[in-house]
Amino acid sequence: QVQLVEFGGGLVQSGGSLRLSCAASGFVFGTYAMNWYRQAPGKERELVAGISSAGGMTNYADSVKGRFTISRDNAKNSVYLQMNSLKPEDTAVYSCNAKQVSNGGRHEYTYWGQGTQVTVSS
């Protein structure tokens, strides 16, 4: 079965750093783009960062550019999110996402982790 296991969330002071990890199993990790999403209380879920299947391309939300870095290690079936210079507005539940579009876009496979809480105190 497909499984995405996240860890690394917690409480950190404003200006601090945190590193999130997501370990995947049950699917061919190297064929999936990986993403980190977050959802704060009362707000819509938003894409924080994404990385292509081979790791050659990344993208970030404007709000985290220059502060967050997404990376992956396909040999370990893992994706990471290094978060620096954290702000209280970064407080949210962060979720790991795997996505594959195949057969000319006719099929889409998406998997989600359970989410991990990140709280940044002021």
Backbone as a ProteinNet text record, in pm:
[ID]
protein_1_A
[PRIMARY]
QVQLVEFGGGLVQSGGSLRLSCAASGFVFGTYAMNWYRQAPGKERELVAGISSAGGMTNYADSVKGRFTISRDNAKNSVYLQMNSLKPEDTAVYSCNAKQVSNGGRHEYTYWGQGTQVTVSS
[TERTIARY]
80.9	0	87.2	28.3	98.3	106	222.6	241.1	338.5	301.7	388.1	397.5	516.6	538	619	561.6	623.2	674	781.4	832.2	916.2	939.9	1022.7	949.6	817.6	742.3	761.9	716.2	728.7	714.9	758.7	751.9	888.8	892.9	1017.9	992.1	1091.6	1078.6	1094.7	1035.8	1050.9	1199.1	1234.1	1372.8	1448.9	1389.5	1453.9	1438.1	1488.5	1486.9	1426.2	1374.3	1315.7	1330.9	1351.7	1364.7	1259.5	1173.8	1071.6	1118.4	1079.4	1111.5	985.1	985.1	874.3	931	902.7	948.7	833.7	856.6	752	774.7	665.3	671.9	543	548.6	430.5	404.5	493.8	483.2	622.3	633.3	763.6	795.5	866.8	892.9	955.9	1050.9	1124.9	1044.7	921	835.3	734.8	741.1	645.8	711.8	645.3	680.7	638.6	713.5	683.1	659.8	566.6	528.7	507.8	525.8	484.7	373.3	265.2	154.1	142	71.3	41.6	-97.9	-155.7	-285.9	-288.6	-311	-321.8	-468	-495.6	-635.1	-711.7	-827.3	-911	-866.3	-763.7	-712.4	-716.4	-710.7	-706	-568.9	-567.2	-441.3	-364.8	-235.8	-155.2	-29.6	14.9	138.8	256.7	344.7	461.8	581.6	605.9	721.5	698	759	749.5	882.9	900.8	1023.4	988.6	1052.2	1024.4	1076.1	1035.3	1063.9	1212.6	1293.1	1437.6	1510	1436.6	1495.6	1555	1534.6	1596.8	1529.9	1404.5	1331.2	1257.8	1257.7	1186.4	1105.6	1002.9	925.9	879.5	858	823.5	715.5	635.9	545	626.1	574.5	646.1	675.8	586.1	600.2	716.7	769	877	1006.1	1005.5	1126.1	1240.9	1355.3	1472.5	1484.5	1378.3	1380.2	1367.9	1289.8	1265.9	1338.7	1381.5	1444.5	1388.1	1338.8	1290.8	1399	1412.8	1508.6	1455.2	1516.9	1474	1592.3	1578.1	1677.8	1603.1	1608	1530.6	1581.2	1708.5	1762	1703.6	1658.6	1599.3	1448.1	1391.4	1247.3	1199.7	1274.5	1244.6	1249.2	1168.3	1168.1	1178.1	1243	1271.3	1229.6	1203.8	1178.6	1257.6	1361.9	1441.3	1378.8	1341.6	1273.9	1361.4	1402.8	1485.9	1412.7	1461.2	1403.8	1252.7	1209.1	1066.1	994.7	872.1	787.3	659.7	594.2	468.2	365.6	364.6	270.8	300.4	413.7	443.7	374.4	314.5	245.1	132.9	136.4	38.4	63.8	-29.6	-7.6	55.1	171.3	244.2	225	187.3	158.2	246.4	291.7	370.2	276.3	305.6	220.9	304.3	256.2	317.9	219.4	267.7	178.5	244.1	166.3	211.2	98.6	131.2	38.7	95.6	17.2	65.3	-33.2	9.9	-72.8	-125.8	-35	-72.4	-167	-163.2	-248.7	-383.7	-407.6	-537	-553.6	-444.2	-449.3	-363.9	-417.1	-345.6	-349.4	-233.5	-222	-167.5	-237.6	-197.9	-209.3	-104.8	-102.7	-64.3	-114.3	-93	-43.6	43.1	79	-26.1	-11.4	-110.8	-96.2	16.7	42.2	117.4	200.5	274.5	264	244.3	221	352.1	356	466.5	410	463.8	419.3	538.7	525.8	631.6	582.9	650.5	611.9	682.5	615.5	671.6	748.6
-116.6	0	125.7	233.2	360.1	420.8	473.6	535.7	651.2	764	879.5	911.6	902.8	922.6	1049	1144.6	1274.3	1287	1359.9	1391.7	1517.7	1576.7	1695.4	1820.8	1814.2	1929.4	1954.1	2069.9	2103.8	2251.8	2293.5	2432.8	2497.4	2612.9	2684.5	2834.2	2905.8	3049.9	3120.8	3237.7	3320	3340.4	3322.7	3334	3203.1	3101.5	2972	2888.6	2765.9	2674.8	2541.1	2474	2342.4	2266	2135.9	2052	1942.3	1941.6	1839.4	1728.6	1607.4	1493.1	1414.8	1349.2	1264.4	1140.3	1025.7	898.4	827.9	785.9	727.9	579.6	507.1	366	325.4	214	160.8	210.6	291.7	337.8	370.7	392.1	418.8	565.9	591.5	727.5	814	758.2	834.4	878.7	835.6	877.8	984.6	1027.4	1124.3	1257.2	1364.7	1494.3	1496.2	1567	1576.4	1721.6	1740.6	1874.9	1881.1	2000.9	2031.5	2134.9	2104.3	2196.3	2234.5	2341.6	2377.7	2437.4	2423.8	2481.8	2537.8	2667	2734.5	2740.8	2756	2764.7	2874.9	2839.8	2936.7	2975.6	2910.4	2943.3	2822.7	2850.2	2743.4	2678.4	2552.8	2483	2545.6	2565.6	2627.2	2545.5	2552.9	2488.1	2570.7	2507.9	2575.2	2557.3	2433.8	2403.3	2274.8	2263.4	2144	2110.6	1983.6	1938.1	1829.2	1834	1737.8	1599.6	1500	1361.7	1330.6	1390.7	1369.1	1475.6	1573	1676.9	1793	1795.9	1898.4	2034.2	2038	2163.4	2177.4	2298.4	2329	2455.5	2468.7	2591.2	2618.1	2746.5	2788.1	2894.6	2895.7	3006.8	3133.3	3245.6	3371.1	3399.5	3358.5	3387.8	3315.2	3211	3133.9	3136.1	3199.2	3205.3	3269.2	3205.6	3254.7	3205.1	3144.1	3094.3	2942.2	2885.1	2740.8	2675.6	2552.2	2475	2333.5	2290.8	2154.8	2071.7	1948.6	1857.4	1715.4	1625.7	1486.9	1394.6	1274.8	1170.3	1046.8	1021.7	911.4	775.1	766.7	642	608.3	710.5	691.5	709.1	732.6	755.2	863.7	972.2	1077.4	1214.9	1303.4	1443	1526.4	1641.9	1724.1	1868.2	1938.4	2080.7	2148.7	2219.1	2296.2	2434.2	2470.9	2597.1	2683.2	2796.1	2890	3022.3	3101.2	3233.2	3225.5	3132.6	3108.2	3227.1	3246.1	3354.5	3296.8	3371.1	3321.4	3285.2	3356.4	3326.8	3195.7	3133.5	3001.2	2891	2926.3	2827.8	2762.1	2630.2	2556.1	2406.9	2329	2186.5	2166.5	2105.9	2082.8	1938.3	1921	1789.1	1757.2	1635.3	1583.7	1528.7	1559.9	1519.8	1460.1	1351	1288.6	1293.5	1330.4	1345.3	1294.6	1217.3	1168.9	1183.4	1238.4	1245.5	1158.7	1064.4	969.6	957.3	883.5	857.7	985.3	1077.8	1202.3	1287.6	1272.9	1351	1288.3	1170.1	1104.4	1041.3	1018.1	960.1	1041.2	1065.1	1137.6	1059	1044.7	976.1	1073.3	1087.4	1179.1	1110.5	1123.3	1065.3	1172.2	1156.1	1254.9	1192	1263	1227	1278.9	1245.1	1282.9	1427.1	1487	1623.2	1629	1730.6	1753.1	1900.1	1924.5	2060.1	2135.9	2255	2347.7	2471.9	2506.2	2623.7	2715.6	2839.4	2938.3	3044.5	3056.7	3153	3286.3	3393.8	3526.6	3570.5
0	0	0	-50.7	-56.9	81.4	113.9	243.9	233.3	290.5	303.5	451.8	506.5	648.7	669.3	740	761.4	903.9	919.3	1051	1044.7	1158.8	1167.5	1209	1217.6	1261.6	1409.8	1453.1	1593.1	1616	1732.4	1774.1	1762.2	1699.1	1681.5	1696.2	1742.3	1756.6	1622.7	1612.7	1494	1462.5	1335.1	1293.3	1295.6	1352.4	1362	1237	1244.2	1130.8	1168.9	1068.1	1086.9	956.4	967	849.2	852.7	752.5	740.1	647.1	678.2	594.7	563.9	450.6	410.3	344.1	401.4	347.9	278.3	154.4	72.2	49	32.4	-0.9	-71.1	-142.8	-207	-348.3	-400.2	-538.2	-588.9	-719.9	-780.1	-758.2	-652.3	-607.1	-715.5	-788.7	-888	-1008.2	-1020.9	-1131.5	-1089.4	-964.3	-911.7	-879.5	-917.9	-863.2	-716.9	-635.4	-493.8	-455.4	-365.8	-324.7	-174.3	-122.1	14.1	9.1	76.2	92.5	239.2	264.4	402.1	411.3	527.9	553.4	695.2	703.8	831.3	871.8	999.9	1044.9	973.2	919.1	851.3	712.2	661.1	529.4	437.1	308.5	209.6	206.2	166.6	148.2	32.3	49.6	-53.8	-81.3	-204.4	-243.6	-195.1	-120.3	-67.1	-158.7	-199.9	-282.7	-358.5	-475.3	-555.6	-618.8	-648.9	-712.4	-812.5	-928.1	-1033.4	-995.4	-1071.7	-1035.8	-1022.7	-1108.5	-1103.4	-1022.3	-972.6	-890.7	-967.1	-1098	-1179	-1175.6	-1135.5	-1132.6	-1000.9	-948.5	-825.1	-842.9	-761.1	-759.2	-617	-587.8	-453.2	-455.8	-351.8	-332.4	-306.3	-352.8	-334.4	-187.2	-101.4	40.3	107.2	43.5	104.7	24.3	-91.3	-173.7	-96.9	-106.6	-36.6	105	157.1	294.2	301.4	211.4	210.9	93.8	113	7.6	6.5	-108.9	-123.8	-191.9	-149.7	-210.5	-201.4	-276.1	-270.2	-288.1	-237.5	-252.2	-299.1	-428.8	-484	-437.5	-402.8	-350.8	-214.5	-142.8	-10.9	-11.5	-128.8	-140.6	-44.4	-39.8	56.3	-7.5	47.8	8.8	135.7	124.2	240.9	215.3	322.4	315.2	425.7	385.7	480.2	493	612.6	637.6	727.8	675.8	750.2	768.1	860.5	887.2	903.1	983.2	998.7	1061.9	1018	1064.1	1123.9	1211.7	1267.2	1160.1	1048.7	942.4	869.6	899.4	846.2	925	1036.3	1118	1038.3	1030.5	951.5	967	915.7	898.8	761.7	758.9	634.6	590.4	463.8	411.1	291.5	287.3	176.9	69.9	-54.5	-165.8	-277.8	-334	-450.9	-566.3	-684.1	-797.7	-925.1	-1000.1	-1129.6	-1230	-1344.4	-1456.1	-1566.6	-1614.5	-1713.9	-1829.4	-1930.4	-2047.9	-2111.2	-2135.8	-2200.2	-2118.7	-1986.7	-1899.4	-1871.5	-1923.1	-1904.7	-1767.2	-1699.4	-1565.9	-1470.6	-1354.1	-1250.9	-1121.2	-1060.8	-932.7	-830.3	-720.9	-615.5	-480.7	-401	-267.5	-167.3	-45.9	58.6	187.2	254.4	390	486.6	611.6	711.8	759.5	732.7	775.4	906.7	920.1	1043.2	1081.7	1209.7	1257.6	1273.2	1216.4	1236.6	1302.9	1418.1	1490.4	1514.4	1470.8	1486.3	1582.9	1693.4	1795.2	1772.7	1809	1792.5	1915.8
[MASK]
++++++++++++++++++++++++++++++++++++++++++++++++++++++++++++++++++++++++++++++++++++++++++++++++++++++++++++++++++++++++++

